[in-house]
Amino acid sequence: MNNNFTRSLAWFMVAILGAFALSGIALNRGESINAIWLIAAAACIYALAYRFYAAWIAASVLTLDETRATPAERYDDGRDFVPTNRWIVFGHHFAAIAGPGPLIGPTLAAQFGYLPGTLWILIGAVLGGCVQDMTTLFFSTRRNGRSLGQMARDELGPIGGIAALVGTLMIMVILIAVLGLVVVNAMKHSPWATSTVAATIPIAMLVGLYMRNIRPGRVLEGSIIGLGLLLLAVAGGRWINDDATLRVIFDHEGLTLAWFVIGYGFLAAILPVWMLLAPRDYLSTFMKLGTILLLAIAIIVMQPEIRMPALTRFIDGSGPIFGGSVFPFVFITIACGAVSGFHALVASGTTPKLLANERDIRMIGYGGMLLESFVAIMAMIAATVLDPGVFFAINSPAGVVGKAAADAVATISSWGFPVTVEQMERLAHEMGEATLFARTGGAPSLAVGMASIFGSAFGQGMLAMWYHFAIMFEAVFILTTLDAGTRVGRFMLQDFLGNLWPRLGRTSWYPSVILSSALIVAAWGYFLYIGVIDPNGGVNILWPLFGISNQMLAAIALSVGTGILVKSGKFRFAWVTGIPLTWLAIITTAAAWEKLTSDDVRIGFFAAANDLAAKLADGALPPEKAAVAPQLIFNQQLDAWLTLFFVLLLWIIILDMLRVCSRHLRGKPVPPCTESAHEPSRLVENWVRD
Amino acid sequence: MWQKLWPILRQLSGDDAYERYLAHHAKAHPEEPALARKEFFQREQERKWNGIRRCC
């Protein structure tokens, strides 16, 4: 009784602190606020959500059954299906879901101020993203670890299955293009960054060789050697940067680098995995977890002040990084970190096959996403501790603020975010770069933010090192996503082409491997190429498109979840997945509507295409712009049709789900629930956990 | 502390995958010969990347 009271009191205090911190960040106007309040608000909200909402979903909505044998226990084949300690599964699951997305989205959304993005990351994760991950993991576990696409087909019908497949492929293509663009923008005319990123390729190959031939299977040894070499590469980059003859080799235009990235992507896709992809993944996973931990420690130790206002004037839609007002675009810009549809693929892929017990679903599904959301909060902090003027100078494309440094600072200062050319030059010098202007995409400003946080926590003298360390860290796992994504795209394409000609479906037949890899690389390479030649910075176009497609995939996962809840007689709980689904449908449709119909050339695809076409016809464009105008016009139109396609797919799935639900409620036949039969677990009684 | 963390780190990274495979193999198929460490590692790595392993 007494114990119970203490516990309730503790949770009450958490709630009070959370409410206090949240109202502090939300109501604060004028003076700057400390990042620790964001951390405190996030931690309290996560703790409350996990303790109460997730526990309630686990107990009442999904009714997790710890006496029921999981697929891992029933099949236990030592390969895919292995009952695994929940902390290990948590580690695998988190490493799989946390990619560069939660670092980039919040950085871009910081143009609205810190508040809209932060609130969406917190609320979106707690009510949307975590629920999606947890329910998908549960439903897949109850269906022998079936994939989202299979569940959509089984539970709703063929349309859902096809939509999930097509959606995944499209997201992959757009995601890789935009990530490639982020890396290119970080490397252009930066010999230090380019040489460091280039060095990661031979390092990964060396590690691959070590793990395969020199000391087979010694993953930790190989990884530690690789990590040491990566740090050496960061330090060596300075030496290359200072050497007049060597630096020319690594000093390139964005377009040249884009071709390198495309060429690299193709090679990585056709090379055997042990050579590049697998060792690079080991390095990037360690790097990712280590840096996230380091960033968390640094933020807590040094408690930086947030310099960005809570809201900026750009909530009206005139933002320099991407056009569009705070509603709906903040919700599209931050997908990963709040709700990410892609997680549903992991939660219905490897993870359900490792669960030793159903009760771990809460910690792994809900808890894993909470941790990713926390990473997004830290990215938001790293972006907003910068002077707003500096933030906009780094992230505004030259086409918006002007190519010359003087023009750019004048434009940005006129928005009320004072910044000077000297300030930017000093900063660039400190970071060991020639210039930091117009490095749109999030990686460089995040790196500057991280460098200043690390610098003040662990020593100011190494700012340039920290900056390039942060660039290398992002590049390493962006390139991993690029390799892995191209590969997955290739498999999906081969699977599809196999229906037309069985030979093409054989993943070991080299002509088919090369053809399908080339098609996937050409698809993302096209968007990357256009993004680089677009003077307004392709991020403005590509990131919203990525957000819309990722939210659409989330809507598919939540539709499957809602459909299953209704079909299994839990109509009264259907709002748990229904509310996030409704919200996603609203924001995706609103964003798509604006991207299609807005007259603002920075928002509407058709408006931009028509505007450019009119200018081209009048001869109003300078020759270098006129040369690329036809390609840009075509691209804007293509993007418009893609957006329309995504939103139509979204509504087809929602309507399909509603049709199935309404038929079920009216007692008409629907596809049967495919839950596997109950089999008692034998692990519970004879296995002492933890 | 370290004695608890080390096995977790090894299992998370897959460093002990071969030992776990041998244990499983001895239990499930004692009559068949087990793969050598090198063959096992090559086969597993190939298999592991045939699907969605990483997200955005």
Interface residues (C-beta under 8 A of the other chain):
Chain A: G78 R79 V82 T84 N85 W87 I88 G91 H92 A96 I97 A98 G99 P100 G101 I171 L175 L179 M211 R212 N213 P216 G217 R218 V219 L220 S223 P272 V273 W274 L277 A278 D281 Y282 F286 C336 S340 F342 H343 L345 V346 G349 T350 T480 T481 A484 G485 R487 V488 F491 T507 F546 N550
Chain B: I8 L9 R10 Q11 L12 S13 G14 D15 A17 Y18 R20 Y21 H24 H25 A28 R37 K38 F40 F41 Q42 Q45 E46 R47 K48 W49 N50 G51 I52 R53 R54 C55 C56
